[in-house]
Amino acid sequence: MPADFSGTWEIVSNVNFDGYMVALGVDFATRKIASLLKPQKVIKQDGDHFTIHTLTSFRNYECAFKTGQEFTEVTKGMDNRTCQTVVNWENDRLVCVQRGEKRNRGWTHWIQGNELHLELTCEDQVCKQMYKKV
């Protein structure tokens, strides 16, 4: 049985977020604001159907998907690009590949104890975030 990601998660650490945003092409002012935010993730999981809400005081983002099914994702509120996205299970990890203008773009989520880990990649940059369950 795959891991259960459902719940509300608050960020604890955020390593190399600025480098990741530079790789995405996010402008300086937005990067400075984003670096001050403390995002909260609300994940709803029903089998292989997911809705992930990323909530901040500046912008919110929602991504809904079924694992194994490719979909068109518009990263509105982030870098505003359109990607062909697919999320698959790799053991107990959710691994996302986003094909579009940027190479090597995607993310991986996994749980260790009461921690939610998120690794974001774009080109040669990797951002590592950790969240604790509320």
Disulfide bonds with the S-S distance in Angstrom:
none
